[in-house]
Amino acid sequence: MKNIYTLIFLALFAWACKSGPENPADKVFINGTIYTVDEANPQVQAVAVKDGLILALGSTEEIQAYVGESTEVIDLQGKTMTPGFIESHAHLMGIGYNKLEIDLMGVKTYDELIQKVAEAAATAKPGDWITGRGWHQDKWLQMPEKTVKGFQTHDALSAVTPNNPVYLAHASGHASFVNQKAMELAGITPLRSEKPTQEVEGGEVLRDELGNPTGVLVERASTLVAKLIPETTPEKNEEALTLALQELAEKGITSFHDAGSGQDVIDLVQKFKNEGKLTSRMYIMLTGRQPELLEAWYKKGPMIDPDHFLTVRSIKLNCDGALGPWGAWLLEDYSDKPGHRGHETLPMSVVTEVSEKALPLGFQVCSHAIGDRANQEILDRYEAAFAKNPEAKDHRFRIEHAQHLHPDDIPRFGQLGVIAAMQAIHLSSDRPWAIDRLGEKRIIDGAYVWQSLFKTGARIANGTDAPVEPVDPIPSFYASVTRKTLQGLPEGGYEGDQKMTREQALKSYTLDGAFAEFEENFKGSIEVGKAADFTVFDKNIMEIPEDEILRTKVQMTVVGGKVVFSRQ
């Protein structure tokens, strides 16, 4: 009888072993160096995933208990995993179209720019538009002999493109460079011309001492030519979005804040979501450049996706220009351009109106501000709107860029609960020449002041402003913790006391990015029940020497438990 019970026990034990765990994972990641961005449990070796969410985490041995017959086991082989990186400010379609047009981001001289355009003109049909983006005169190794107000002139550009109109957007998006053909089509003529010459409020057509247009259009003057470029096609839009999503996946971006789009982009992203083509979660800001769009959304309210793949609950306002074209709105004159303080590109009354309308309806306002005057004006209007709507406690209004602040305004970010959506990579790219614009005192007191903002209790959401900069988060992470150029200069970094710690930098790209879109309870850290969004790197960015960070590559990108990119 005893033997019978023994046999029954052994049979039941074998059946139990064969059946596997009660709650098997769909996928497990083991043998990793995993940074969770959870203060209560900062580092683990393994994670189990089920139905797109994190089922469990712990040691590799502990997570093996969740392996069933159909569980996919991914051995990280010691590689570093973090929560999925969140790009908190960039331009989705711009990333895609940057791959379809002439990419001028890496151009080092004006002659190189001309050469790239000439190559495009050689294969273009007469009359076809030639477009590109990414040039930045302050990043060139040398300027051409002839310049006007710090910019190149169109003579060489027009010489290689006699039969094609050309429109080349500045890297900042706040200026453009066009040729003679494009200006003729737009009616931009010399001041002495008998024909009326076009100007536009909120922008400037740069001219030489004789009144001839140089081909550089600043801020809203760019629309004089941009509006003439033929509209794109649905097929080309889909191609651009496909290329953008591919780029995000390859760079480890699992969530993306699109900094200002219209209904056409929202509809296209919705189409991709319906077709299962989205490989990154989208948080789209409504462009404030279309008042009728805002009115339509005021009526229907925010769109918060229960699937967490396409949410629309914020409004983007463009309030001043960029520092490169002297367009950032300052409280005092530019150090290298006396008598000039930049300008607002949107009436501040609109910031007041939108803030007061948006707040009670549950919309977040995200205002672009680079100069200290613009930041101050926006903080004033936010504060007034909060006072009028005291019941709206969790507004999470943002200032996009917040690059150059008056010292008196720094504490207001923490006091008001305003998020600073800053792009650390701008420090690497702009700081070497920004000191010419602002002077040493303004740079030290209020430029890229990350630690000063942290001390106020403010949150910083990191990003790149792509396609102004490449969407790759590694250079921006490097800039965050070193405050150096990508060439590793200067020793100790610019204003080194403002460096982020590596923990702060990682949080700014993950949990604080999630907070900036009201999603910190769903993603941004590796915790049970949260989204299985992960970025895997081939090096340990939290421990390697800083000069190795830029050599780090994304090995794998995981969104909702699905591997959307793998380098192997």
Secondary structure, 3 states (H helix, E strand, C coil): CHHHHHHHHHHHHHHHHHHCCCCCCCEEEECCEEECCCCCCCEECEEEEECCEEEEEECHHHHHCCCCCCCEEEECCCCEEEECEEEEEECHHHHHHHCCCEECCCCCEHHHHHHHHHHHHHHCCCCCCEEEEEECHHHCCECCCCEECCEECCHHHHHHCCCCCEEEEECCCCEEEECHHHHHHHCCCCCCCCCCCCCCCCEEEEECCCCCEEEEEEEHHHHHHHCCCCCCCHHHHHHHHHHHHHHHHHCCEEEEEEEEECHHHHHHHHHHHHCCCCCCEEEEEEECCCHHHHHHHHHHCCECCCCCCEEEEEEEEECECCCCCCCCCCCCCECCECCCCCCECCCHHHHHHHHHHHHHHCCEEEEEECCHHHHHHHHHHHHHHHHHCCCCCCCCCEEEECCECCHHHHHHHHHHCCEEECCCHHHHHHHHHHHHHHHHHHHHHHECCHHHHHHCCCCEECCCCCCCCCCCHHHHHHHHHHCCCCCCCCCCCCCHHHCCCHHHHHHHCCHHHHHCCCCCCCCCCCCCCCECCEEEECCCCCCCCHHHHCCCCEEEEEECCEEEEECC
